[in-house]
Amino acid sequence: MVVAHELGLADRIERLPSAAGPVQRDATIRQHNPIGQVPTFFTDDGPSCTTAE
Amino acid sequence: MIFEYLDDLGGGRFFGTGTERWRNLTDAALGDGLMGPPLLARYEAVLRPESLRWADWSRGQIEKVTDAIDSMERMDLGSRLDIGTVTFGCGLGYLDFRFPDLDWRSGRPRVASWYADFAQRPR
């Protein structure tokens, strides 16, 4: 989100609730990222980005 | 990857080119050490059953953090705004949030001063 704010993109990003954890793994995240980690970022029509870098 | 995607979407100025690019990416890898290892230490302290916790292992994770910040103390970060310094900023912010007792600023006046300014962004 730091980069999004710096580039003026923050208002184009929707934040979604999640509860990532290594033991109770969040099924909603896993739909988009098998690793089940945050941050997970996905687009409406493009790639899912599953790591912060 | 998220960073790279947003940077591309936003005009591409956070990675740099040539030597600067490799410096930025190296610093981002170092900055990842401010979040990955302490997160593991946190899980050890709050999720692992108490009888299974390993104090030496947790100490080793935190040593990675302090070594990383000591390394940052030797850098001239100036007004850099790139994937490296953003990672540093996010990592130090995480440490303030989850590990306030670590007192990372102690003995590291240059990083502390840099972060005090960086944390004011966006301007």
Backbone of each chain as nested JSON, in Angstrom:
{
  "chains": [
    {"id": "A", "residues": [
      {"number": 1, "name": "MET", "atoms": {"N": [0.818, -1.202, 0.0], "CA": [0.0, 0.0, 0.0], "C": [0.854, 1.255, 0.0]}},
      {"number": 2, "name": "VAL", "atoms": {"N": [2.065, 1.157, 0.535], "CA": [2.962, 2.312, 0.498], "C": [3.188, 2.716, -0.956]}},
      {"number": 3, "name": "VAL", "atoms": {"N": [3.52, 1.753, -1.772], "CA": [3.773, 2.042, -3.187], "C": [2.512, 2.555, -3.864]}},
      {"number": 4, "name": "ALA", "atoms": {"N": [1.38, 1.964, -3.53], "CA": [0.112, 2.4, -4.119], "C": [-0.148, 3.868, -3.797]}},
      {"number": 5, "name": "HIS", "atoms": {"N": [0.081, 4.26, -2.564], "CA": [-0.121, 5.658, -2.174], "C": [0.877, 6.57, -2.876]}},
      {"number": 6, "name": "GLU", "atoms": {"N": [2.126, 6.143, -2.939], "CA": [3.15, 6.978, -3.568], "C": [2.865, 7.19, -5.051]}},
      {"number": 7, "name": "LEU", "atoms": {"N": [2.242, 6.195, -5.699], "CA": [1.968, 6.265, -7.128], "C": [0.56, 6.746, -7.438]}},
      {"number": 8, "name": "GLY", "atoms": {"N": [-0.194, 7.114, -6.407], "CA": [-1.555, 7.598, -6.631], "C": [-2.53, 6.52, -7.062]}},
      {"number": 9, "name": "LEU", "atoms": {"N": [-2.273, 5.288, -6.677], "CA": [-3.116, 4.157, -7.088], "C": [-3.994, 3.635, -5.954]}},
      {"number": 10, "name": "ALA", "atoms": {"N": [-3.865, 4.202, -4.764], "CA": [-4.519, 3.618, -3.591], "C": [-6.035, 3.536, -3.735]}},
      {"number": 11, "name": "ASP", "atoms": {"N": [-6.647, 4.527, -4.375], "CA": [-8.105, 4.509, -4.468], "C": [-8.614, 3.517, -5.511]}},
      {"number": 12, "name": "ARG", "atoms": {"N": [-7.684, 2.855, -6.229], "CA": [-8.084, 1.833, -7.197], "C": [-7.976, 0.438, -6.6]}},
      {"number": 13, "name": "ILE", "atoms": {"N": [-7.569, 0.388, -5.327], "CA": [-7.352, -0.909, -4.691], "C": [-8.406, -1.137, -3.619]}},
      {"number": 14, "name": "GLU", "atoms": {"N": [-9.076, -2.281, -3.693], "CA": [-10.064, -2.646, -2.695], "C": [-9.422, -3.572, -1.677]}},
      {"number": 15, "name": "ARG", "atoms": {"N": [-9.572, -3.25, -0.411], "CA": [-9.031, -4.107, 0.638], "C": [-10.097, -5.109, 1.057]}},
      {"number": 16, "name": "LEU", "atoms": {"N": [-9.671, -6.351, 1.222], "CA": [-10.606, -7.407, 1.598], "C": [-10.209, -7.991, 2.943]}},
      {"number": 17, "name": "PRO", "atoms": {"N": [-11.189, -8.433, 3.726], "CA": [-10.862, -9.006, 5.035], "C": [-10.241, -10.386, 4.889]}},
      {"number": 18, "name": "SER", "atoms": {"N": [-9.383, -10.708, 5.828], "CA": [-8.769, -12.029, 5.837], "C": [-8.224, -12.316, 7.227]}},
      {"number": 19, "name": "ALA", "atoms": {"N": [-7.872, -13.56, 7.433], "CA": [-7.295, -13.951, 8.721], "C": [-6.213, -14.978, 8.461]}},
      {"number": 20, "name": "ALA", "atoms": {"N": [-5.128, -14.525, 7.871], "CA": [-4.031, -15.427, 7.529], "C": [-3.361, -15.962, 8.783]}},
      {"number": 21, "name": "GLY", "atoms": {"N": [-2.952, -17.209, 8.717], "CA": [-2.233, -17.806, 9.843], "C": [-1.615, -19.11, 9.395]}},
      {"number": 22, "name": "PRO", "atoms": {"N": [-0.557, -19.54, 10.066], "CA": [0.144, -20.759, 9.629], "C": [-0.512, -22.054, 10.069]}},
      {"number": 23, "name": "VAL", "atoms": {"N": [-1.44, -21.981, 11.023], "CA": [-2.083, -23.194, 11.538], "C": [-3.542, -23.247, 11.064]}},
      {"number": 24, "name": "GLN", "atoms": {"N": [-4.306, -22.204, 11.341], "CA": [-5.669, -22.074, 10.818], "C": [-5.555, -21.264, 9.532]}},
      {"number": 25, "name": "ARG", "atoms": {"N": [-5.458, -21.951, 8.403], "CA": [-5.15, -21.272, 7.14], "C": [-6.428, -20.782, 6.476]}},
      {"number": 26, "name": "ASP", "atoms": {"N": [-6.42, -19.515, 6.1], "CA": [-7.612, -18.827, 5.591], "C": [-7.998, -19.322, 4.196]}},
      {"number": 27, "name": "ALA", "atoms": {"N": [-9.185, -19.941, 4.107], "CA": [-9.633, -20.525, 2.837], "C": [-9.888, -19.46, 1.78]}},
      {"number": 28, "name": "THR", "atoms": {"N": [-10.307, -18.259, 2.199], "CA": [-10.592, -17.223, 1.193], "C": [-9.314, -16.754, 0.522]}},
      {"number": 29, "name": "ILE", "atoms": {"N": [-8.229, -16.697, 1.266], "CA": [-6.946, -16.32, 0.651], "C": [-6.487, -17.43, -0.274]}},
      {"number": 30, "name": "ARG", "atoms": {"N": [-6.649, -18.673, 0.161], "CA": [-6.132, -19.819, -0.59], "C": [-6.8, -19.973, -1.957]}},
      {"number": 31, "name": "GLN", "atoms": {"N": [-7.994, -19.387, -2.114], "CA": [-8.64, -19.418, -3.429], "C": [-7.782, -18.696, -4.456]}},
      {"number": 32, "name": "HIS", "atoms": {"N": [-7.052, -17.666, -4.001], "CA": [-6.258, -16.845, -4.918], "C": [-4.767, -17.119, -4.79]}},
      {"number": 33, "name": "ASN", "atoms": {"N": [-4.354, -17.65, -3.64], "CA": [-2.939, -17.906, -3.389], "C": [-2.832, -19.208, -2.613]}},
      {"number": 34, "name": "PRO", "atoms": {"N": [-2.377, -20.281, -3.246], "CA": [-2.308, -21.575, -2.558], "C": [-1.477, -21.551, -1.293]}},
      {"number": 35, "name": "ILE", "atoms": {"N": [-0.52, -20.615, -1.238], "CA": [0.319, -20.508, -0.049], "C": [-0.491, -19.961, 1.125]}},
      {"number": 36, "name": "GLY", "atoms": {"N": [-1.558, -19.23, 0.828], "CA": [-2.437, -18.735, 1.884], "C": [-1.869, -17.59, 2.689]}},
      {"number": 37, "name": "GLN", "atoms": {"N": [-0.898, -16.892, 2.134], "CA": [-0.253, -15.801, 2.86], "C": [-0.767, -14.456, 2.378]}},
      {"number": 38, "name": "VAL", "atoms": {"N": [-0.582, -13.45, 3.233], "CA": [-0.809, -12.071, 2.835], "C": [0.541, -11.368, 2.798]}},
      {"number": 39, "name": "PRO", "atoms": {"N": [0.751, -10.388, 1.917], "CA": [-0.289, -9.877, 1.032], "C": [-0.534, -10.781, -0.176]}},
      {"number": 40, "name": "THR", "atoms": {"N": [-1.778, -10.873, -0.556], "CA": [-2.162, -11.482, -1.822], "C": [-2.947, -10.437, -2.587]}},
      {"number": 41, "name": "PHE", "atoms": {"N": [-2.593, -10.237, -3.824], "CA": [-3.176, -9.179, -4.648], "C": [-3.674, -9.811, -5.922]}},
      {"number": 42, "name": "PHE", "atoms": {"N": [-4.911, -9.525, -6.307], "CA": [-5.375, -10.049, -7.582], "C": [-6.167, -8.981, -8.309]}},
      {"number": 43, "name": "THR", "atoms": {"N": [-6.127, -9.077, -9.62], "CA": [-6.782, -8.093, -10.488], "C": [-8.073, -8.674, -11.047]}},
      {"number": 44, "name": "ASP", "atoms": {"N": [-8.902, -7.789, -11.563], "CA": [-10.158, -8.238, -12.136], "C": [-9.958, -9.019, -13.418]}},
      {"number": 45, "name": "ASP", "atoms": {"N": [-8.877, -8.688, -14.119], "CA": [-8.723, -9.303, -15.442], "C": [-7.304, -9.756, -15.731]}},
      {"number": 46, "name": "GLY", "atoms": {"N": [-6.468, -9.782, -14.725], "CA": [-5.075, -10.103, -14.98], "C": [-4.517, -11.068, -13.953]}},
      {"number": 47, "name": "PRO", "atoms": {"N": [-3.244, -10.891, -13.665], "CA": [-2.579, -11.862, -12.801], "C": [-2.953, -11.716, -11.333]}},
      {"number": 48, "name": "SER", "atoms": {"N": [-2.728, -12.796, -10.596], "CA": [-2.728, -12.728, -9.138], "C": [-1.279, -12.615, -8.709]}},
      {"number": 49, "name": "CYS", "atoms": {"N": [-1.006, -11.66, -7.859], "CA": [0.349, -11.451, -7.368], "C": [0.405, -11.975, -5.942]}},
      {"number": 50, "name": "THR", "atoms": {"N": [1.247, -12.921, -5.722], "CA": [1.187, -13.608, -4.45], "C": [2.361, -13.322, -3.519]}},
      {"number": 51, "name": "THR", "atoms": {"N": [3.242, -12.415, -3.912], "CA": [4.292, -12.003, -2.986], "C": [4.414, -10.491, -3.035]}},
      {"number": 52, "name": "ALA", "atoms": {"N": [4.924, -9.903, -1.978], "CA": [4.947, -8.454, -1.879], "C": [5.895, -7.838, -2.89]}},
      {"number": 53, "name": "GLU", "atoms": {"N": [7.055, -8.488, -3.113], "CA": [8.073, -7.866, -3.96], "C": [7.482, -7.646, -5.359]}}
    ]},
    {"id": "B", "residues": [
      {"number": 1, "name": "MET", "atoms": {"N": [6.242, -9.081, -6.226], "CA": [5.482, -9.127, -7.464], "C": [4.39, -8.058, -7.443]}},
      {"number": 2, "name": "ILE", "atoms": {"N": [3.76, -7.874, -6.282], "CA": [2.746, -6.828, -6.154], "C": [3.396, -5.474, -6.384]}},
      {"number": 3, "name": "PHE", "atoms": {"N": [4.545, -5.279, -5.741], "CA": [5.298, -4.055, -5.874], "C": [5.628, -3.802, -7.348]}},
      {"number": 4, "name": "GLU", "atoms": {"N": [6.111, -4.818, -8.011], "CA": [6.513, -4.692, -9.401], "C": [5.307, -4.384, -10.285]}},
      {"number": 5, "name": "TYR", "atoms": {"N": [4.186, -5.035, -10.012], "CA": [2.966, -4.797, -10.788], "C": [2.496, -3.351, -10.618]}},
      {"number": 6, "name": "LEU", "atoms": {"N": [2.436, -2.88, -9.37], "CA": [1.976, -1.517, -9.111], "C": [2.947, -0.492, -9.694]}},
      {"number": 7, "name": "ASP", "atoms": {"N": [4.244, -0.783, -9.591], "CA": [5.237, 0.125, -10.145], "C": [5.058, 0.251, -11.648]}},
      {"number": 8, "name": "ASP", "atoms": {"N": [4.813, -0.846, -12.301], "CA": [4.593, -0.83, -13.749], "C": [3.312, -0.059, -14.073]}},
      {"number": 9, "name": "LEU", "atoms": {"N": [2.275, -0.286, -13.29], "CA": [0.996, 0.398, -13.499], "C": [1.127, 1.895, -13.277]}},
      {"number": 10, "name": "GLY", "atoms": {"N": [1.998, 2.266, -12.342], "CA": [2.109, 3.657, -11.933], "C": [3.231, 4.434, -12.602]}},
      {"number": 11, "name": "GLY", "atoms": {"N": [3.867, 3.854, -13.604], "CA": [4.86, 4.603, -14.341], "C": [6.292, 4.169, -14.14]}},
      {"number": 12, "name": "GLY", "atoms": {"N": [6.535, 3.265, -13.215], "CA": [7.841, 2.629, -13.092], "C": [8.967, 3.494, -12.586]}},
      {"number": 13, "name": "ARG", "atoms": {"N": [9.043, 3.736, -11.27], "CA": [10.167, 4.511, -10.748], "C": [10.736, 3.958, -9.458]}},
      {"number": 14, "name": "PHE", "atoms": {"N": [10.272, 2.786, -9.032], "CA": [10.724, 2.273, -7.756], "C": [11.834, 1.234, -7.852]}},
      {"number": 15, "name": "PHE", "atoms": {"N": [12.161, 0.785, -9.059], "CA": [13.178, -0.25, -9.164], "C": [14.519, 0.285, -9.634]}},
      {"number": 16, "name": "GLY", "atoms": {"N": [14.521, 1.243, -10.525], "CA": [15.764, 1.786, -11.042], "C": [16.346, 0.907, -12.13]}},
      {"number": 17, "name": "THR", "atoms": {"N": [17.506, 1.314, -12.624], "CA": [18.173, 0.547, -13.674], "C": [19.636, 0.359, -13.307]}},
      {"number": 18, "name": "GLY", "atoms": {"N": [20.262, -0.581, -13.964], "CA": [21.692, -0.797, -13.795], "C": [22.091, -1.056, -12.353]}},
      {"number": 19, "name": "THR", "atoms": {"N": [23.183, -0.434, -11.944], "CA": [23.745, -0.634, -10.599], "C": [22.74, -0.265, -9.514]}},
      {"number": 20, "name": "GLU", "atoms": {"N": [22.008, 0.815, -9.762], "CA": [21.02, 1.281, -8.792], "C": [19.94, 0.221, -8.566]}},
      {"number": 21, "name": "ARG", "atoms": {"N": [19.527, -0.444, -9.647], "CA": [18.506, -1.478, -9.548], "C": [18.958, -2.592, -8.644]}},
      {"number": 22, "name": "TRP", "atoms": {"N": [20.195, -3.053, -8.786], "CA": [20.696, -4.166, -7.972], "C": [20.866, -3.737, -6.521]}},
      {"number": 23, "name": "ARG", "atoms": {"N": [21.272, -2.468, -6.314], "CA": [21.352, -1.963, -4.946], "C": [19.967, -1.968, -4.311]}},
      {"number": 24, "name": "ASN", "atoms": {"N": [18.961, -1.473, -5.016], "CA": [17.604, -1.402, -4.51], "C": [17.065, -2.791, -4.183]}},
      {"number": 25, "name": "LEU", "atoms": {"N": [17.307, -3.73, -5.077], "CA": [16.802, -5.087, -4.854], "C": [17.534, -5.768, -3.697]}},
      {"number": 26, "name": "THR", "atoms": {"N": [18.827, -5.513, -3.588], "CA": [19.588, -6.073, -2.464], "C": [19.063, -5.524, -1.153]}},
      {"number": 27, "name": "ASP", "atoms": {"N": [18.796, -4.224, -1.119], "CA": [18.262, -3.626, 0.098], "C": [16.864, -4.152, 0.403]}},
      {"number": 28, "name": "ALA", "atoms": {"N": [16.068, -4.412, -0.619], "CA": [14.738, -4.981, -0.392], "C": [14.854, -6.37, 0.231]}},
      {"number": 29, "name": "ALA", "atoms": {"N": [15.811, -7.134, -0.222], "CA": [16.025, -8.465, 0.361], "C": [16.45, -8.335, 1.823]}},
      {"number": 30, "name": "LEU", "atoms": {"N": [17.296, -7.365, 2.119], "CA": [17.708, -7.115, 3.505], "C": [16.493, -6.685, 4.332]}},
      {"number": 31, "name": "GLY", "atoms": {"N": [15.687, -5.793, 3.761], "CA": [14.502, -5.308, 4.465], "C": [13.5, -6.412, 4.733]}},
      {"number": 32, "name": "ASP", "atoms": {"N": [13.448, -7.417, 3.868], "CA": [12.561, -8.558, 4.124], "C": [12.928, -9.242, 5.433]}},
      {"number": 33, "name": "GLY", "atoms": {"N": [14.197, -9.112, 5.816], "CA": [14.641, -9.693, 7.075], "C": [14.095, -8.978, 8.295]}},
      {"number": 34, "name": "LEU", "atoms": {"N": [13.5, -7.817, 8.092], "CA": [12.871, -7.097, 9.201], "C": [11.449, -7.576, 9.444]}},
      {"number": 35, "name": "MET", "atoms": {"N": [10.929, -8.39, 8.541], "CA": [9.541, -8.831, 8.677], "C": [9.422, -10.353, 8.763]}},
      {"number": 36, "name": "GLY", "atoms": {"N": [10.133, -11.085, 7.928], "CA": [10.032, -12.535, 7.932], "C": [10.461, -13.16, 9.246]}},
      {"number": 37, "name": "PRO", "atoms": {"N": [11.73, -12.968, 9.645], "CA": [12.183, -13.569, 10.904], "C": [11.391, -13.13, 12.133]}},
      {"number": 38, "name": "PRO", "atoms": {"N": [11.062, -11.831, 12.293], "CA": [10.271, -11.494, 13.488], "C": [8.876, -12.076, 13.461]}},
      {"number": 39, "name": "LEU", "atoms": {"N": [8.311, -12.262, 12.274], "CA": [6.996, -12.901, 12.21], "C": [7.094, -14.337, 12.72]}},
      {"number": 40, "name": "LEU", "atoms": {"N": [8.16, -15.012, 12.344], "CA": [8.369, -16.374, 12.841], "C": [8.528, -16.37, 14.361]}},
      {"number": 41, "name": "ALA", "atoms": {"N": [9.254, -15.394, 14.877], "CA": [9.44, -15.308, 16.323], "C": [8.112, -15.036, 17.014]}},
      {"number": 42, "name": "ARG", "atoms": {"N": [7.283, -14.23, 16.386], "CA": [5.972, -13.936, 16.96], "C": [5.103, -15.19, 16.991]}},
      {"number": 43, "name": "TYR", "atoms": {"N": [5.095, -15.928, 15.887], "CA": [4.321, -17.174, 15.864], "C": [4.81, -18.117, 16.96]}},
      {"number": 44, "name": "GLU", "atoms": {"N": [6.12, -18.177, 17.143], "CA": [6.697, -19.042, 18.17], "C": [6.161, -18.656, 19.55]}},
      {"number": 45, "name": "ALA", "atoms": {"N": [6.043, -17.351, 19.774], "CA": [5.647, -16.861, 21.096], "C": [4.144, -16.941, 21.335]}},
      {"number": 46, "name": "VAL", "atoms": {"N": [3.324, -16.783, 20.269], "CA": [1.88, -16.677, 20.501], "C": [1.087, -17.883, 19.993]}},
      {"number": 47, "name": "LEU", "atoms": {"N": [1.663, -18.679, 19.083], "CA": [0.919, -19.812, 18.528], "C": [1.439, -21.166, 19.001]}},
      {"number": 48, "name": "ARG", "atoms": {"N": [2.746, -21.293, 19.106], "CA": [3.291, -22.605, 19.457], "C": [2.947, -22.932, 20.903]}},
      {"number": 49, "name": "PRO", "atoms": {"N": [2.528, -24.163, 21.181], "CA": [2.286, -24.554, 22.576], "C": [3.521, -24.286, 23.427]}},
      {"number": 50, "name": "GLU", "atoms": {"N": [3.303, -23.757, 24.606], "CA": [4.4, -23.293, 25.444], "C": [5.465, -24.354, 25.679]}},
      {"number": 51, "name": "SER", "atoms": {"N": [5.058, -25.594, 25.831], "CA": [6.024, -26.66, 26.13], "C": [6.923, -26.979, 24.939]}},
      {"number": 52, "name": "LEU", "atoms": {"N": [6.553, -26.487, 23.743], "CA": [7.334, -26.786, 22.541], "C": [8.196, -25.613, 22.098]}},
      {"number": 53, "name": "ARG", "atoms": {"N": [8.136, -24.496, 22.797], "CA": [8.871, -23.313, 22.343], "C": [10.364, -23.49, 22.527]}},
      {"number": 54, "name": "TRP", "atoms": {"N": [11.13, -22.843, 21.625], "CA": [12.585, -22.981, 21.57], "C": [13.188, -21.589, 21.645]}},
      {"number": 55, "name": "ALA", "atoms": {"N": [13.657, -21.207, 22.819], "CA": [14.134, -19.849, 23.053], "C": [15.337, -19.494, 22.183]}},
      {"number": 56, "name": "ASP", "atoms": {"N": [16.248, -20.416, 21.993], "CA": [17.436, -20.137, 21.181], "C": [17.054, -19.852, 19.736]}},
      {"number": 57, "name": "TRP", "atoms": {"N": [16.054, -20.548, 19.26], "CA": [15.613, -20.35, 17.882], "C": [15.011, -18.951, 17.728]}},
      {"number": 58, "name": "SER", "atoms": {"N": [14.165, -18.545, 18.684], "CA": [13.561, -17.21, 18.645], "C": [14.642, -16.134, 18.73]}},
      {"number": 59, "name": "ARG", "atoms": {"N": [15.612, -16.36, 19.602], "CA": [16.699, -15.396, 19.741], "C": [17.45, -15.25, 18.426]}},
      {"number": 60, "name": "GLY", "atoms": {"N": [17.683, -16.352, 17.751], "CA": [18.372, -16.314, 16.463], "C": [17.597, -15.528, 15.42]}},
      {"number": 61, "name": "GLN", "atoms": {"N": [16.277, -15.646, 15.411], "CA": [15.471, -14.883, 14.454], "C": [15.613, -13.391, 14.723]}},
      {"number": 62, "name": "ILE", "atoms": {"N": [15.563, -13.006, 15.994], "CA": [15.67, -11.588, 16.338], "C": [17.078, -11.057, 16.059]}},
      {"number": 63, "name": "GLU", "atoms": {"N": [18.082, -11.888, 16.186], "CA": [19.446, -11.467, 15.848], "C": [19.563, -11.116, 14.37]}},
      {"number": 64, "name": "LYS", "atoms": {"N": [18.809, -11.808, 13.542], "CA": [18.799, -11.457, 12.12], "C": [18.321, -10.013, 11.951]}},
      {"number": 65, "name": "VAL", "atoms": {"N": [17.301, -9.657, 12.726], "CA": [16.729, -8.315, 12.652], "C": [17.749, -7.276, 13.106]}},
      {"number": 66, "name": "THR", "atoms": {"N": [18.351, -7.492, 14.263], "CA": [19.293, -6.504, 14.784], "C": [20.518, -6.384, 13.887]}},
      {"number": 67, "name": "ASP", "atoms": {"N": [20.984, -7.484, 13.336], "CA": [22.103, -7.419, 12.386], "C": [21.712, -6.627, 11.145]}},
      {"number": 68, "name": "ALA", "atoms": {"N": [20.477, -6.812, 10.688], "CA": [20.017, -6.094, 9.499], "C": [19.975, -4.593, 9.771]}},
      {"number": 69, "name": "ILE", "atoms": {"N": [19.446, -4.2, 10.924], "CA": [19.344, -2.773, 11.227], "C": [20.739, -2.176, 11.461]}},
      {"number": 70, "name": "ASP", "atoms": {"N": [21.641, -2.942, 12.06], "CA": [23.023, -2.475, 12.215], "C": [23.644, -2.211, 10.844]}},
      {"number": 71, "name": "SER", "atoms": {"N": [23.33, -3.064, 9.886], "CA": [23.819, -2.873, 8.522], "C": [23.228, -1.607, 7.913]}},
      {"number": 72, "name": "MET", "atoms": {"N": [21.957, -1.373, 8.15], "CA": [21.3, -0.167, 7.641], "C": [21.911, 1.086, 8.253]}},
      {"number": 73, "name": "GLU", "atoms": {"N": [22.358, 0.993, 9.504], "CA": [22.946, 2.14, 10.203], "C": [24.211, 2.624, 9.495]}},
      {"number": 74, "name": "ARG", "atoms": {"N": [24.856, 1.75, 8.749], "CA": [26.084, 2.103, 8.023], "C": [25.799, 2.656, 6.63]}},
      {"number": 75, "name": "MET", "atoms": {"N": [24.523, 2.673, 6.245], "CA": [24.164, 3.151, 4.907], "C": [23.854, 4.64, 4.923]}},
      {"number": 76, "name": "ASP", "atoms": {"N": [23.969, 5.24, 3.751], "CA": [23.536, 6.616, 3.564], "C": [22.226, 6.571, 2.78]}},
      {"number": 77, "name": "LEU", "atoms": {"N": [21.102, 6.517, 3.491], "CA": [19.811, 6.343, 2.834], "C": [19.284, 7.635, 2.226]}},
      {"number": 78, "name": "GLY", "atoms": {"N": [19.687, 8.761, 2.788], "CA": [19.294, 10.053, 2.238], "C": [17.807, 10.153, 1.99]}},
      {"number": 79, "name": "SER", "atoms": {"N": [17.48, 10.598, 0.797], "CA": [16.071, 10.775, 0.436], "C": [15.617, 9.703, -0.56]}},
      {"number": 80, "name": "ARG", "atoms": {"N": [16.332, 8.592, -0.588], "CA": [15.977, 7.501, -1.498], "C": [14.54, 7.065, -1.289]}},
      {"number": 81, "name": "LEU", "atoms": {"N": [13.843, 6.853, -2.422], "CA": [12.505, 6.271, -2.398], "C": [12.472, 5.204, -3.474]}},
      {"number": 82, "name": "ASP", "atoms": {"N": [12.66, 3.956, -3.072], "CA": [12.739, 2.843, -4.006], "C": [12.298, 1.581, -3.276]}},
      {"number": 83, "name": "ILE", "atoms": {"N": [12.333, 0.473, -3.971], "CA": [11.851, -0.766, -3.357], "C": [12.643, -1.101, -2.105]}},
      {"number": 84, "name": "GLY", "atoms": {"N": [13.91, -0.727, -2.066], "CA": [14.728, -0.999, -0.89], "C": [14.284, -0.199, 0.305]}},
      {"number": 85, "name": "THR", "atoms": {"N": [14.195, 1.112, 0.159], "CA": [13.843, 1.954, 1.302], "C": [12.386, 1.769, 1.721]}},
      {"number": 86, "name": "VAL", "atoms": {"N": [11.509, 1.496, 0.785], "CA": [10.125, 1.213, 1.168], "C": [10.064, -0.053, 2.013]}},
      {"number": 87, "name": "THR", "atoms": {"N": [10.849, -1.049, 1.631], "CA": [10.885, -2.283, 2.422], "C": [11.445, -2.002, 3.814]}},
      {"number": 88, "name": "PHE", "atoms": {"N": [12.498, -1.189, 3.888], "CA": [13.045, -0.795, 5.196], "C": [11.96, -0.134, 6.045]}},
      {"number": 89, "name": "GLY", "atoms": {"N": [11.248, 0.817, 5.448], "CA": [10.229, 1.552, 6.19], "C": [9.126, 0.645, 6.704]}},
      {"number": 90, "name": "CYS", "atoms": {"N": [8.659, -0.247, 5.851], "CA": [7.598, -1.167, 6.272], "C": [8.096, -2.093, 7.386]}},
      {"number": 91, "name": "GLY", "atoms": {"N": [9.315, -2.557, 7.253], "CA": [9.874, -3.451, 8.255], "C": [10.03, -2.788, 9.608]}},
      {"number": 92, "name": "LEU", "atoms": {"N": [10.537, -1.577, 9.612], "CA": [10.727, -0.86, 10.876], "C": [9.37, -0.536, 11.51]}},
      {"number": 93, "name": "GLY", "atoms": {"N": [8.391, -0.227, 10.676], "CA": [7.049, 0.015, 11.184], "C": [6.465, -1.231, 11.828]}},
      {"number": 94, "name": "TYR", "atoms": {"N": [6.705, -2.387, 11.215], "CA": [6.238, -3.646, 11.787], "C": [6.891, -3.904, 13.141]}},
      {"number": 95, "name": "LEU", "atoms": {"N": [8.172, -3.618, 13.218], "CA": [8.87, -3.823, 14.493], "C": [8.299, -2.913, 15.573]}},
      {"number": 96, "name": "ASP", "atoms": {"N": [7.985, -1.683, 15.244], "CA": [7.359, -0.78, 16.218], "C": [6.032, -1.336, 16.697]}},
      {"number": 97, "name": "PHE", "atoms": {"N": [5.288, -1.945, 15.781], "CA": [3.959, -2.455, 16.098], "C": [4.004, -3.706, 16.954]}},
      {"number": 98, "name": "ARG", "atoms": {"N": [4.836, -4.667, 16.553], "CA": [4.825, -5.98, 17.218], "C": [5.95, -6.2, 18.209]}},
      {"number": 99, "name": "PHE", "atoms": {"N": [7.03, -5.472, 18.077], "CA": [8.195, -5.678, 18.95], "C": [8.684, -4.352, 19.537]}},
      {"number": 100, "name": "PRO", "atoms": {"N": [7.806, -3.589, 20.194], "CA": [8.227, -2.292, 20.734], "C": [9.356, -2.423, 21.758]}},
      {"number": 101, "name": "ASP", "atoms": {"N": [9.404, -3.534, 22.473], "CA": [10.455, -3.716, 23.477], "C": [11.818, -3.931, 22.862]}},
      {"number": 102, "name": "LEU", "atoms": {"N": [11.856, -4.23, 21.572], "CA": [13.14, -4.409, 20.899], "C": [13.93, -3.105, 20.905]}},
      {"number": 103, "name": "ASP", "atoms": {"N": [13.194, -1.98, 20.907], "CA": [13.812, -0.643, 20.957], "C": [14.908, -0.522, 19.905]}},
      {"number": 104, "name": "TRP", "atoms": {"N": [14.535, -0.778, 18.64], "CA": [15.537, -0.829, 17.573], "C": [16.27, 0.499, 17.391]}},
      {"number": 105, "name": "ARG", "atoms": {"N": [15.668, 1.592, 17.82], "CA": [16.305, 2.898, 17.635], "C": [17.546, 3.077, 18.514]}},
      {"number": 106, "name": "SER", "atoms": {"N": [17.585, 2.368, 19.609], "CA": [18.688, 2.534, 20.542], "C": [20.01, 2.17, 19.882]}},
      {"number": 107, "name": "GLY", "atoms": {"N": [20.952, 3.091, 19.876], "CA": [22.261, 2.859, 19.284], "C": [22.292, 2.965, 17.779]}},
      {"number": 108, "name": "ARG", "atoms": {"N": [21.178, 3.397, 17.179], "CA": [21.106, 3.503, 15.713], "C": [20.501, 4.846, 15.316]}},
      {"number": 109, "name": "PRO", "atoms": {"N": [21.197, 5.924, 15.639], "CA": [20.624, 7.255, 15.41], "C": [20.373, 7.585, 13.941]}},
      {"number": 110, "name": "ARG", "atoms": {"N": [21.194, 7.057, 13.033], "CA": [21.018, 7.382, 11.617], "C": [19.745, 6.741, 11.072]}},
      {"number": 111, "name": "VAL", "atoms": {"N": [19.532, 5.483, 11.374], "CA": [18.306, 4.812, 10.914], "C": [17.094, 5.447, 11.582]}},
      {"number": 112, "name": "ALA", "atoms": {"N": [17.222, 5.754, 12.883], "CA": [16.099, 6.363, 13.607], "C": [15.716, 7.7, 12.972]}},
      {"number": 113, "name": "SER", "atoms": {"N": [16.719, 8.502, 12.632], "CA": [16.452, 9.799, 12.012], "C": [15.849, 9.621, 10.629]}},
      {"number": 114, "name": "TRP", "atoms": {"N": [16.404, 8.686, 9.865], "CA": [15.875, 8.431, 8.524], "C": [14.421, 7.987, 8.608]}},
      {"number": 115, "name": "TYR", "atoms": {"N": [14.123, 7.065, 9.526], "CA": [12.774, 6.538, 9.626], "C": [11.784, 7.613, 10.096]}},
      {"number": 116, "name": "ALA", "atoms": {"N": [12.225, 8.476, 11.016], "CA": [11.344, 9.548, 11.491], "C": [10.87, 10.408, 10.331]}},
      {"number": 117, "name": "ASP", "atoms": {"N": [11.745, 10.652, 9.385], "CA": [11.376, 11.424, 8.199], "C": [10.535, 10.587, 7.237]}},
      {"number": 118, "name": "PHE", "atoms": {"N": [10.972, 9.36, 6.98], "CA": [10.279, 8.488, 6.019], "C": [8.846, 8.214, 6.46]}},
      {"number": 119, "name": "ALA", "atoms": {"N": [8.641, 8.082, 7.774], "CA": [7.32, 7.732, 8.301], "C": [6.304, 8.858, 8.123]}},
      {"number": 120, "name": "GLN", "atoms": {"N": [6.767, 10.026, 7.716], "CA": [5.857, 11.143, 7.456], "C": [5.196, 11.045, 6.077]}},
      {"number": 121, "name": "ARG", "atoms": {"N": [5.691, 10.156, 5.243], "CA": [5.141, 10.019, 3.897], "C": [3.778, 9.327, 3.953]}},
      {"number": 122, "name": "PRO", "atoms": {"N": [2.859, 9.527, 2.945], "CA": [3.089, 10.358, 1.783], "C": [2.909, 11.829, 2.124]}},
      {"number": 123, "name": "ARG", "atoms": {"N": [3.632, 12.649, 1.412], "CA": [3.555, 14.081, 1.685], "C": [2.545, 14.707, 0.735]}}
    ]}
  ]
}
